[in-house]
């Protein structure tokens, strides 16, 4: 008589069923953006005439300030990816892989730790570096052959660990909402028709949002519990029937000779280190000068999307050391930004309808009526997490939800920076549920969303408990 299924095997089947259902029933993010546009338009027509709604949508769709925001976000992702493909970074990741494979049972925890640390610096860097680490461990297992100690490492657990950089990015240096509100005048632009506009600060620096003591306590605590979770998973979940290595695909490599060089002046300049070093040094010098002239460094007023992108561009040029290698990495990285390029205008159109009609006030009043000042952080956290399933871009979500955060915080007297970070934490948490940004990792590793989602969902539950605890008892 066969033994009854264990609780762990039943849980695994349930999680796998969830992953299959998610992949089967959830449409593409672009389709979701269109559906949300239609829903927002329908709601806006309850407070304004159709012609007014259409005009507000059109004004938001091509709002110059928001289009600039979309470019900033796209540039940040691409440059983080390009930096991850630079030869010195790839060599450093190779040494990290040597450290990871020394203890196979701890490999997922080590991958998660490095992915989160790099994701704290820049979400594109953390995402791609995490994928390279996962693929590196898989390649080591392939090269060691049958009987390798790495055969006991679950590839699904390993892949989920490589995705955890997207769980902490809003608490670091690259969070979309914290960086955007650090720009002068951005907050006021979200609610141009508010009667209390004079009460809105010109900007909130990173030292007031993501890098406050309580925000970093949340992020550090999440990192600790996630690493502990993967230490447990590394020993609890071993090789199974679905643990076969995917077909070997080319892994990211350092810049190599490619194509035919004519040997002329153009080829010499493209390969000359001086060209890359001049631009790289100029970018980093400009960033330093910008920071030096922005006031007290402790306030971090200089940390804006433009400053981050200047640093990333300079670092990428210096790390690649030649224009041609940089451009090859750019060709590989640019496809990952296609989602931002085509979806952001639709999100901006939704924001236009929210702020340009009575819809923003209606939604804010509904939120305020359903909660209190004591529970507003939790309400913003939960609503942001739900919305992130449908709007998987942090920048796009801020464009949609930002006006509502401002309205609700003003109505209930919650410090604006607390409301912004509560929303940001909800946004990053459900990245573990929404596999949109895992696509580059899946492409590099050959894994499927079904492989990693059961374990990333478990991580989401654990990290969510930490975040809710902080919001309930500290914020």
C-alpha positions as CSV (number, residue, x, y, z in Angstrom):
1,X,0.0,0.0,0.0
2,X,1.6,3.3,-1.0
3,X,2.4,5.8,1.7
4,X,0.2,8.9,1.9
5,X,1.6,12.0,0.4
6,X,3.6,14.2,2.8
7,X,2.7,17.7,3.6
8,X,5.7,19.0,1.8
9,X,4.9,17.1,-1.4
10,X,1.3,18.3,-1.3
11,X,2.5,21.9,-0.8
12,X,4.8,21.5,-3.8
13,X,2.0,20.2,-6.0
14,X,-0.2,23.2,-4.9
15,X,2.5,25.7,-5.7
16,X,3.2,24.1,-9.1
17,X,-0.5,24.3,-9.9
18,X,-0.4,27.9,-8.9
19,X,2.5,28.6,-11.2
20,X,0.8,26.8,-14.1
21,X,-2.4,28.8,-13.6
22,X,-0.5,32.0,-13.4
23,X,1.2,31.4,-16.7
24,X,-2.0,30.2,-18.4
25,X,-4.5,32.8,-17.3
26,X,-2.6,36.1,-16.7
27,X,-2.2,38.0,-20.0
28,X,0.8,40.0,-21.0
29,X,1.6,43.2,-19.1
30,X,0.9,45.3,-22.2
31,X,-2.6,43.7,-22.5
32,X,-3.2,44.4,-18.8
33,X,-2.1,48.0,-19.3
34,X,-4.7,48.4,-22.0
35,X,-7.4,46.8,-19.8
36,X,-6.5,49.1,-16.9
37,X,-6.7,52.1,-19.3
38,X,-10.3,51.1,-20.2
39,X,-11.2,50.5,-16.6
40,X,-9.8,53.9,-15.5
41,X,-11.6,55.6,-18.3
42,X,-14.8,54.1,-17.3
43,X,-14.4,55.2,-13.7
44,X,-13.3,58.7,-14.8
45,X,-16.5,59.1,-16.8
46,X,-18.5,58.9,-13.6
47,X,-16.9,62.2,-12.6
48,X,-16.2,64.0,-15.9
49,X,-17.5,64.1,-19.4
50,X,-16.1,61.7,-22.0
51,X,-14.4,64.5,-23.9
52,X,-12.7,65.7,-20.7
53,X,-11.5,62.1,-19.9
54,X,-10.2,61.7,-23.4
55,X,-8.3,65.0,-23.2
56,X,-6.9,64.1,-19.8
57,X,-5.7,60.7,-21.1
58,X,-4.1,62.3,-24.2
59,X,-2.3,64.9,-22.0
60,X,-1.0,62.2,-19.7
61,X,0.0,59.9,-22.5
62,X,2.7,62.2,-23.8
63,X,3.3,64.3,-20.7
64,X,6.9,65.6,-21.3
65,X,7.9,65.2,-17.7
66,X,6.6,61.6,-17.5
67,X,8.1,60.7,-20.8
68,X,11.5,61.8,-19.4
69,X,10.8,59.6,-16.4
70,X,10.2,56.6,-18.7
71,X,13.5,57.3,-20.4
72,X,15.3,57.5,-17.1
73,X,13.9,54.2,-15.9
74,X,14.7,52.5,-19.2
75,X,18.3,53.9,-19.2
76,X,18.8,52.8,-15.6
77,X,17.8,49.2,-16.4
78,X,19.9,49.0,-19.6
79,X,23.0,50.6,-18.0
80,X,22.8,48.2,-15.0
81,X,22.6,45.3,-17.5
82,X,25.5,46.7,-19.5
83,X,27.6,47.0,-16.4
84,X,26.9,43.4,-15.4
85,X,28.3,42.3,-18.8
86,X,31.5,44.2,-18.4
87,X,34.7,42.0,-18.3
88,X,35.8,43.0,-14.8
89,X,32.3,42.4,-13.4
90,X,32.0,39.0,-15.2
91,X,35.4,38.0,-13.7
92,X,34.3,39.1,-10.2
93,X,31.1,37.1,-10.7
94,X,33.3,34.1,-11.7
95,X,35.2,34.3,-8.5
96,X,31.8,34.6,-6.6
97,X,30.7,31.4,-8.3
98,X,33.9,29.7,-7.0
99,X,32.8,30.7,-3.5
100,X,29.2,29.6,-4.1
101,X,29.9,26.1,-5.3
102,X,32.2,25.2,-2.3
103,X,29.1,24.3,-0.3
104,X,26.3,23.1,-2.5
105,X,23.7,23.0,0.2
106,X,24.4,26.7,0.9
107,X,24.6,27.7,-2.8
108,X,21.0,29.2,-3.1
109,X,21.5,31.2,0.1
110,X,24.8,32.6,-1.2
111,X,23.2,33.5,-4.6
112,X,20.4,35.2,-2.8
113,X,22.7,37.2,-0.7
114,X,24.8,38.5,-3.6
115,X,21.7,39.1,-5.8
116,X,20.1,41.3,-3.0
117,X,23.3,43.2,-2.3
118,X,23.7,44.1,-6.0
119,X,20.0,44.7,-6.4
120,X,20.3,47.2,-3.5
121,X,22.8,49.1,-5.6
122,X,20.9,48.9,-8.9
123,X,18.0,46.7,-9.9
124,X,19.2,46.0,-13.4
125,X,22.7,45.0,-12.1
126,X,21.2,42.8,-9.4
127,X,18.8,41.1,-11.8
128,X,21.4,40.3,-14.5
129,X,24.2,39.5,-12.0
130,X,21.8,37.1,-10.2
131,X,21.0,35.4,-13.5
132,X,24.7,35.1,-14.3
133,X,25.4,33.6,-10.9
134,X,22.7,31.0,-11.3
135,X,23.8,30.1,-14.8
136,X,27.4,29.8,-13.6
137,X,26.5,27.3,-10.9
138,X,24.5,25.3,-13.5
139,X,27.5,25.3,-15.9
140,X,29.8,24.1,-13.1
141,X,27.4,21.2,-12.4
142,X,27.4,20.4,-16.1
143,X,31.2,20.5,-16.4
144,X,31.6,18.2,-13.3
145,X,29.3,15.6,-14.8
146,X,27.3,12.8,-13.2
147,X,27.8,12.5,-9.5
148,X,28.6,16.1,-8.9
149,X,27.7,17.4,-5.4
150,X,25.8,20.2,-7.2
151,X,23.3,17.6,-8.5
152,X,21.7,17.9,-5.0
153,X,20.9,21.6,-5.6
154,X,17.3,22.3,-6.7
155,X,17.5,24.4,-9.9
156,X,14.1,26.0,-9.1
157,X,15.4,27.1,-5.6
158,X,18.6,28.4,-7.2
159,X,16.7,30.3,-9.8
160,X,14.4,31.9,-7.3
161,X,17.4,32.9,-5.3
162,X,18.9,34.7,-8.3
163,X,15.6,36.7,-8.6
164,X,15.6,38.1,-5.1
165,X,17.4,41.3,-6.1
166,X,14.0,42.6,-7.2
167,X,12.8,42.1,-3.6
168,X,15.0,44.9,-2.0
169,X,15.6,47.4,-4.8
170,X,13.2,50.0,-3.6
171,X,15.1,50.2,-0.3
172,X,18.4,50.9,-2.1
173,X,19.9,53.4,-4.5
174,X,17.7,52.6,-7.5
175,X,14.1,52.6,-6.3
176,X,11.9,54.4,-8.9
177,X,9.6,56.2,-6.5
178,X,12.2,57.4,-4.0
179,X,14.5,58.6,-6.8
180,X,11.7,60.4,-8.6
181,X,10.4,62.3,-5.6
182,X,14.0,63.5,-5.0
183,X,13.7,65.6,-8.2
184,X,12.7,69.2,-7.6
185,X,9.1,69.9,-8.5
186,X,8.1,66.3,-9.2
187,X,5.7,65.9,-6.3
188,X,3.8,69.0,-7.2
189,X,3.5,67.8,-10.9
190,X,1.5,64.8,-9.7
191,X,-1.3,66.9,-8.3
192,X,-1.3,70.2,-10.2
193,X,-4.9,71.0,-9.4
194,X,-4.8,70.4,-5.6
195,X,-5.9,73.2,-3.4
196,X,-3.2,72.3,-0.9
197,X,-0.4,72.4,-3.4
198,X,1.6,74.9,-1.3
199,X,1.9,72.3,1.4
200,X,3.7,69.8,-0.8
201,X,7.5,69.8,-0.4
202,X,9.6,70.6,-3.5
203,X,11.4,67.3,-3.1
204,X,12.1,64.5,-0.7
205,X,15.7,63.3,-0.8
206,X,16.8,59.7,-0.6
207,X,18.0,60.4,3.0
208,X,14.3,61.1,3.9
209,X,12.8,58.0,2.1
210,X,14.8,54.9,1.2
211,X,17.9,55.5,3.2
212,X,16.2,56.4,6.5
213,X,17.0,54.2,9.5
214,X,13.6,52.5,9.6
215,X,13.6,51.9,5.8
216,X,17.1,50.3,6.0
217,X,16.0,48.2,9.0
218,X,13.1,46.8,6.9
219,X,15.5,46.0,4.0
220,X,18.2,44.5,6.1
221,X,15.7,42.3,8.0
222,X,14.2,41.1,4.7
223,X,17.7,40.2,3.5
224,X,18.4,38.2,6.7
225,X,15.1,36.2,6.6
226,X,15.5,35.5,2.9
227,X,19.0,34.2,3.3
228,X,17.8,32.0,6.2
229,X,14.9,30.8,4.1
230,X,17.2,29.7,1.3
231,X,19.6,28.1,3.8
232,X,16.5,26.0,4.8
233,X,15.4,25.4,1.2
234,X,18.9,24.4,0.2
235,X,18.8,21.5,2.7
236,X,15.1,20.7,2.4
237,X,14.5,20.7,-1.3
238,X,16.9,18.5,-3.3
239,X,17.2,17.1,-6.7
240,X,13.9,15.8,-8.2
241,X,12.4,14.8,-11.5
242,X,12.3,18.4,-12.6
243,X,15.9,19.1,-11.8
244,X,17.4,18.2,-15.1
245,X,19.7,20.8,-16.5
246,X,18.2,22.9,-19.4
247,X,19.9,22.8,-22.7
248,X,23.2,24.7,-22.7
249,X,22.8,28.2,-24.0
250,X,25.6,30.7,-24.6
251,X,26.4,32.5,-21.3
252,X,27.3,36.1,-21.2
253,X,31.0,36.6,-21.9
254,X,33.5,39.4,-21.7
255,X,34.0,41.6,-24.7
256,X,35.7,39.6,-27.5
257,X,36.7,40.2,-31.1
258,X,33.6,40.0,-33.2
259,X,32.8,41.1,-36.7
260,X,35.3,42.3,-39.3
261,X,37.5,45.2,-38.4
262,X,38.7,47.2,-41.3
263,X,41.8,48.3,-39.4
264,X,41.2,51.9,-40.3
265,X,40.8,55.0,-38.1
266,X,37.2,54.1,-37.2
267,X,38.2,50.6,-36.0
268,X,41.1,52.0,-34.0
269,X,39.0,54.6,-32.3
270,X,36.2,52.1,-31.4
271,X,38.8,49.9,-29.7
272,X,41.0,52.6,-28.2
273,X,40.8,52.6,-24.4
274,X,41.4,56.4,-24.3
275,X,38.0,57.1,-25.9
276,X,36.1,55.0,-23.3
277,X,38.2,56.3,-20.4
278,X,37.7,59.9,-21.4
279,X,33.9,59.6,-21.4
280,X,33.8,57.4,-18.3
281,X,36.1,59.8,-16.3
282,X,34.0,62.7,-17.5
283,X,30.8,61.1,-16.3
284,X,32.1,60.2,-12.9
285,X,33.8,63.7,-12.5
286,X,30.5,65.3,-13.5
287,X,28.7,63.2,-10.9
288,X,31.2,64.1,-8.2
289,X,30.9,67.8,-9.1
290,X,27.1,67.6,-9.0
291,X,27.2,66.0,-5.6
292,X,29.8,68.5,-4.3
293,X,27.7,71.5,-5.3
294,X,24.3,70.1,-4.2
295,X,24.7,71.0,-0.5
296,X,25.4,68.9,2.6
297,X,26.3,65.3,1.4
298,X,24.4,63.8,4.4
299,X,21.1,65.0,2.8
300,X,21.8,63.1,-0.4
301,X,19.9,65.8,-2.4
302,X,22.1,64.9,-5.4
303,X,20.9,61.3,-5.7
304,X,18.3,61.5,-8.5
305,X,17.6,59.3,-11.5
306,X,19.9,61.5,-13.7
307,X,22.7,61.3,-11.2
308,X,22.4,57.5,-10.9
309,X,22.4,57.2,-14.7
310,X,25.5,59.4,-15.0
311,X,27.4,57.2,-12.5
312,X,26.2,54.0,-14.3
313,X,27.3,55.3,-17.7
314,X,30.7,56.3,-16.4
315,X,31.2,53.0,-14.6
316,X,30.1,51.0,-17.6
317,X,32.5,52.8,-20.0
318,X,35.4,52.4,-17.6
319,X,34.6,48.7,-17.0
320,X,34.3,47.8,-20.7
321,X,37.3,49.9,-21.6
322,X,36.3,50.3,-25.3
323,X,33.4,51.6,-27.2
324,X,32.9,48.5,-29.3
325,X,32.6,46.2,-26.3
326,X,30.2,48.7,-24.6
327,X,28.0,48.7,-27.7
328,X,27.9,44.9,-28.0
329,X,26.7,44.8,-24.4
330,X,24.2,47.5,-25.1
331,X,22.8,45.4,-28.0
332,X,22.3,42.5,-25.6
333,X,20.8,44.7,-22.9
334,X,18.4,46.9,-24.8
335,X,15.7,44.2,-25.4
336,X,15.1,44.0,-21.6
337,X,13.8,47.6,-21.7
338,X,11.2,47.0,-24.3
339,X,8.5,46.5,-21.7
340,X,9.2,50.0,-20.2
341,X,9.2,51.6,-23.7
342,X,5.8,50.4,-24.8
343,X,4.0,50.3,-21.5
344,X,5.0,53.5,-19.7
345,X,2.9,55.8,-22.0
346,X,-0.2,53.8,-21.2
347,X,0.5,54.2,-17.5
348,X,1.1,57.9,-17.9
349,X,-2.3,58.1,-19.7
350,X,-3.9,56.4,-16.7
351,X,-2.2,58.9,-14.4
352,X,-3.5,61.7,-16.6
353,X,-7.0,60.5,-16.1
354,X,-6.5,60.1,-12.3
355,X,-5.1,63.6,-11.8
356,X,-6.9,65.5,-14.7
357,X,-10.4,64.5,-13.7
358,X,-12.2,63.9,-10.5
359,X,-11.1,60.2,-10.4
360,X,-8.1,60.9,-8.2
361,X,-10.2,62.6,-5.6
362,X,-12.8,59.8,-5.8
363,X,-10.2,57.0,-5.3
364,X,-8.4,58.9,-2.6
365,X,-11.7,59.5,-0.7
366,X,-12.5,55.8,-1.0
367,X,-9.1,54.8,0.4
368,X,-9.3,57.4,3.2
369,X,-12.9,56.3,4.1
370,X,-11.8,52.6,4.3
371,X,-8.9,53.2,6.6
372,X,-7.4,55.5,9.2
373,X,-4.1,57.3,9.8
374,X,-2.9,54.4,11.9
375,X,-3.6,51.8,9.2
376,X,-2.8,53.9,6.1
377,X,0.7,52.5,5.7
378,X,-0.7,48.9,5.6
379,X,-3.5,50.0,3.2
380,X,-0.9,51.5,0.8
381,X,1.3,48.5,1.2
382,X,-1.4,46.0,0.3
383,X,-2.9,48.0,-2.5
384,X,0.5,48.6,-4.0
385,X,1.3,44.9,-3.9
386,X,-2.0,44.0,-5.6
387,X,-1.5,46.7,-8.3
388,X,2.1,45.5,-9.0
389,X,0.6,42.2,-10.2
390,X,-1.0,44.1,-13.0
391,X,1.5,47.0,-13.4
392,X,4.8,45.2,-13.0
393,X,7.0,48.3,-13.4
394,X,7.8,50.3,-10.3
395,X,8.1,53.5,-12.3
396,X,4.8,52.9,-14.1
397,X,3.1,52.0,-10.8
398,X,4.3,55.3,-9.2
399,X,2.9,57.2,-12.1
400,X,-0.5,55.6,-11.5
401,X,-0.5,55.4,-7.7
402,X,1.6,58.4,-6.8
403,X,-1.3,61.0,-6.9
404,X,-3.4,58.8,-4.7
405,X,-0.5,58.4,-2.2
406,X,-0.2,62.1,-1.9
407,X,-3.9,62.7,-1.6
408,X,-4.4,60.0,1.1
409,X,-1.3,61.1,3.1
410,X,-2.5,64.7,3.1
411,X,-6.1,63.7,4.1
412,X,-5.0,61.5,7.1
413,X,-1.9,63.4,8.2
414,X,0.6,60.6,7.5
415,X,4.1,61.9,6.7
416,X,4.5,61.7,3.0
417,X,7.8,59.8,3.1
418,X,6.2,57.0,5.1
419,X,3.4,56.6,2.6
420,X,5.8,56.6,-0.3
421,X,8.0,53.8,1.2
422,X,4.9,51.8,2.3
423,X,3.8,51.8,-1.3
424,X,7.4,51.0,-2.5
425,X,7.7,48.0,-0.2
426,X,4.4,46.6,-1.4
427,X,5.5,47.1,-5.0
428,X,8.8,45.2,-4.6
429,X,7.3,42.4,-2.5
430,X,5.0,41.1,-5.2
431,X,7.7,41.0,-7.8
432,X,8.2,37.5,-6.3
433,X,4.6,36.7,-7.4
434,X,4.8,38.5,-10.8
435,X,7.4,36.9,-13.0
436,X,7.6,39.7,-15.6
437,X,11.0,41.0,-14.5
438,X,12.3,37.4,-14.2
439,X,12.3,37.1,-18.0
440,X,16.0,38.0,-18.5
441,X,16.9,35.5,-15.8
442,X,14.8,32.8,-17.4
443,X,16.4,33.6,-20.8
444,X,20.0,33.4,-19.4
445,X,19.4,30.2,-17.3
446,X,17.0,28.3,-19.5
447,X,14.6,27.8,-16.5
448,X,10.9,28.4,-16.8
449,X,8.7,30.6,-14.6
450,X,7.1,27.4,-13.3
451,X,10.5,26.3,-11.9
452,X,11.1,29.3,-9.7
453,X,7.6,30.6,-8.8
454,X,6.8,28.1,-6.1
455,X,9.9,29.1,-4.2
456,X,9.7,32.9,-4.9
457,X,6.2,32.7,-3.6
458,X,7.4,31.2,-0.3
459,X,10.0,34.0,-0.1
460,X,7.3,36.6,-0.7
461,X,5.3,35.2,2.3
462,X,8.3,35.3,4.6
463,X,9.5,38.8,3.5
464,X,5.9,40.1,3.6
465,X,5.5,39.1,7.2
466,X,8.6,41.1,8.0
467,X,7.4,44.1,6.1
468,X,4.0,44.0,7.7
469,X,5.5,43.7,11.1
470,X,7.6,46.8,10.6
471,X,4.6,48.8,9.1
472,X,2.3,47.8,12.0
473,X,4.7,48.4,14.9
474,X,7.2,51.0,13.7
475,X,6.0,53.1,10.8
